Every structure is written in structure tokens, then in C-alpha cells.
Amino acid sequence: MAVFVALGAFLMTLFGGWTAQRVTDRRHLVLGLAGGLMLGVVGLDLLPEALEAAGHEVFGVPQALLLFVGGFLVAHMVERLLAVGRAAHGARDRKTPEVGLTAAAAMVGHSLLDGVAIGAAFQVGDTMGVTVALAVIAHDFADGFNTYTLTSLYGNTRAKALAMLFADACAPVVGAASTLLFTLPVELLGSYLGFFGGALLYLAAAEILPEAHHPHPARSTLFCTAAGAGFIWLVTGLAE
């Protein structure tokens, strides 16, 4: 049952990626929306779940928040190291395709754990499983949208962006099926969500949104950013 329901996440992820690639003539609006979706996912979905699952304090600070800051810093350092490496080899383009692929791979990992969450919820009961599945399916549109956008933004080919999108779509199904073999500890899941949230916020704030507003500092781009965050707020509220 869990694997069957996870197919809904598969389709919703593909739809999100399809939407991202169909509006390339309004690239600044796409990036603005992606930035808002990422901000909403981090602040309204990932962090609350991380704090609930791994909220005990380490030297006065919740563990999930420490990992959130760590994820932000790691994403920054990885991007800088890759950029410096390319510059040392004479690359003039500031785009680093490796960063886009790494970010997309992190999205795939997140979707894999979404599938694990669906499977674990169905182990508790059908009602819990359906509730969690609906929440996952609802925000997987944003996951597909962001996976395709992140991969292509950093100069990767369309083929690579589509490959990462397909991997992201398959990940929830694989994750749901894996719960037949093992159970992921709740605290480990919360720690991962905190770290991933920090990395995702860095990409949104330092890369996606500046890129969206630099060539087109229009009010419509700002509106798309706010709409993306508002959409995640709506989805989170309905899921509750």
C-alpha cells in the first residue's frame, strides 16, 4: 500500500519538473518562485520536523539548529572550493555544474527519506500513512520544480537535469519500499532534516534569489517568491 501511494509522489515530482522546464522564457519568474518554495520548505516544513525529532540541546542550542547552521556553512564551503578549483584550471564561467548536481543529489536524498516516512507511517496505521502521504505528495511538486531548476541553473545540460528529476521522482517509491527491510531512527532523521535545511537555505538565499533579481529586478519576481513561500505555508497548514 505504501509503495502504491508513493507513486503519487512520483507523478507530482515529474509534474513539478515539467512545469519548471516549460516556462524557460520567464526564467526570472521561475527562479523567484523556486527561491520562495525553497524558503517555505526550509522554514515551514524541514525545520519544524527537525526540531521535533532531534530537538534536544547541545551546549544550550537544539541539535537540529546546530546542524542547520552546519549545513549552511558546508554548502557555502563546497561551492567556494569548487569555484576556486575551476578558476585555478582557467575556467572563466562562474557557474559550477558540480554544485548543481550536488544540490540535486541532496534533493533526491530528501525525497528518499520522504518515501521512508510514508512507509513508516503506514506501519503505524492506514490513517497515519494516508495523512503523511498526502503531505509528501503536496510538497513534491516543489521538490521536482527545485531539482530541475537547481541542476540547470548551474550550467548542466538539459539531459542531466531531466536525469536528476527522474531520480528525484523515483526516490519516494524506493524509500517507501525500503521500509520493508529497516526502520530509520527518528533522531537521525531529524538531524538529517536540519542539516539539509541549512544547505537548501544557502542555495536559495545566496544563489537562486540573487540570480532571479539580477537581470530582472521586477515586482513580479518578488511576487513569485512570496507566492512560493505562501504555497508551502498553505500545503503545511492543510497537511496538519
C-alpha positions, 0 to 999 in steps of 0.5 A: 500500500505504501509503495502504491501511494508513493507513486503519487509522489512520483507523478507530482515530482515529474509534474513539478519538473515539467512545469519548471522546464516549460516556462524557460522564457520567464526564467526570472519568474521561475527562479523567484518562485523556486527561491520562495518554495525553497524558503517555505520548505526550509522554514515551514516544513524541514525545520519544524520536523527537525526540531521535533525529532532531534530537538534536544540541546547541545551546549544550550542550542537544539541539535537540529539548529546546530546542524542547520547552521552546519549545513549552511556553512558546508554548502557555502564551503563546497561551492567556494572550493569548487569555484576556486578549483575551476578558476585555478584550471582557467575556467572563466564561467562562474557557474559550477555544474558540480554544485548543481548536481550536488544540490540535486543529489541532496534533493533526491536524498530528501525525497528518499527519506520522504518515501521512508516516512510514508512507509513508516507511517503506514506501519503505524496505521492506514490513517497515519500513512494516508495523512503523511502521504498526502503531505509528501505528495503536496510538497513534491511538486516543489521538490521536482520544480527545485531539482530541475531548476537547481541542476540547470541553473548551474550550467548542466545540460538539459539531459542531466537535469531531466536525469536528476528529476527522474531520480528525484521522482523515483526516490519516494517509491524506493524509500517507501519500499525500503521500509520493508527491510529497516526502520530509520531512527527518528533522531537521525532523521531529524538531524538529517532534516536540519542539516539539509535545511541549512544547505537548501537555505544557502542555495536559495538565499545566496544563489537562486534569489540573487540570480532571479533579481539580477537581470530582472529586478521586477515586482513580479519576481518578488511576487513569485517568491512570496507566492512560493513561500505562501504555497508551502505555508498553505500545503503545511497548514492543510497537511496538519 
